[in-house]
Amino acid sequence: MNNIDRTDEHGYTIISEDEAVERFEDMLNDCFPLVQFGSLSYSPSEVLKRVDPTAYRCEFLNWLDCEELTIDED
């Protein structure tokens, strides 16, 4: 993990937003099956992001908190 030694005032690990999104989407895709429509398949993270971007963002923020991660603001 990048920046493992950087923490914020709450002791949360600081990581880049790109890294956080990648890890969050990996978790979603590992925990939930592909969404299929006929012969087409879509990743759970992509479906959530496109169908309900507000829910995606809320779940992302909840995941960050549960993982004790914070986004690098620099």
C-alpha positions in Angstrom: 0.0 0.0 0.0 1.3 3.5 -0.8 1.8 6.0 1.9 1.3 3.5 4.7 3.3 5.6 7.1 1.2 8.7 6.5 -1.8 9.1 8.9 -4.2 11.9 9.6 -5.2 13.4 13.0 -7.6 10.4 13.6 -4.9 7.8 12.9 -6.5 6.9 9.5 -4.1 6.0 6.7 -3.8 8.6 4.0 -4.0 7.2 0.4 -4.7 8.7 -3.0 -8.3 8.9 -4.3 -7.3 6.7 -7.3 -5.9 4.0 -5.0 -9.0 4.2 -2.7 -11.4 3.9 -5.6 -9.5 0.9 -7.0 -9.5 -0.9 -3.7 -13.2 -0.1 -3.1 -14.2 -1.4 -6.5 -12.0 -4.5 -6.1 -13.8 -5.2 -2.8 -17.3 -4.8 -4.5 -16.3 -7.0 -7.4 -14.9 -9.6 -5.1 -18.0 -9.6 -2.8 -20.7 -9.6 -5.4 -21.3 -11.6 -8.6 -21.3 -10.2 -12.1 -24.5 -8.6 -13.2 -25.7 -10.4 -16.3 -28.2 -9.4 -19.0 -28.4 -12.2 -21.6 -24.9 -12.7 -22.8 -23.6 -9.4 -21.4 -21.8 -9.2 -18.0 -21.1 -6.1 -15.9 -19.0 -5.7 -12.8 -21.0 -4.9 -9.6 -18.9 -1.7 -9.1 -19.7 -0.4 -12.5 -23.4 -1.1 -12.2 -23.6 0.6 -8.8 -21.6 3.6 -10.1 -23.8 4.1 -13.2 -27.2 3.1 -11.8 -27.0 5.1 -8.5 -23.9 7.4 -8.3 -25.2 8.8 -4.9 -25.4 5.3 -3.4 -21.9 4.5 -4.9 -20.4 7.6 -3.2 -22.1 6.9 0.1 -20.9 3.3 0.1 -17.4 4.5 -0.9 -17.3 6.9 2.0 -18.6 4.3 4.5 -16.0 1.8 3.2 -13.2 4.4 3.7 -14.4 4.9 7.3 -14.6 1.2 8.0 -11.1 0.7 6.6 -9.8 3.7 8.5 -8.6 5.3 5.3 -8.7 9.0 4.3 -8.1 10.6 0.9 -4.9 12.6 0.3 -6.0 16.2 -0.2 -2.6 17.3 -1.6 
